[in-house]
Amino acid sequence: MTFKQQVGVGAAVVALIAAFIVVLMFALPAYSRYQARANARNETLTSRKQVQIAVNLAKARYQTSIGLKRSQDEIRKTLTPLYVQFEMVQALQAVATSGKNNTVVYIPTDPRTGLPVVPISNTTAPKVTK
């Protein structure tokens, strides 16, 4: 190969590289633009899914609270102060016979009835008149 031929091949390679660089200069900004759109779309979809998950969790908590309220209402219907006293006596009896931490058990009792006193809310306590 002669010198002229070598220069011609070198010039062709340089021209090819220059053309490749020019193509990349125009193609990369377009790629970045499309990538930014795709990223924004993906973030939007992710955010929507996270919101839907939060809504579903809130609905589940709401349904759980409805079930708890219904069960508490049912218990409230059948729970009387006498039954609470009975359960307290049973629990204290279990502690006294367990053999653990039962040296002294203090049980407050009502002097009129001799039954253990069960604390109840102030709204149902008898009113004292002077």
Secondary structure, DSSP 8 states (H G I E B T S, - for coil): --HHHHHHHHHHHHHHHHHHHHHHHHHHHHHHHHHHHHHHHHHHHHHHHHHHHHHHHHHHHHHHHHHHHHHHHHHHHH--HHHHHHHHHHHHHHHHHHSSS-S-----B-TTT--B-----TTSS-----
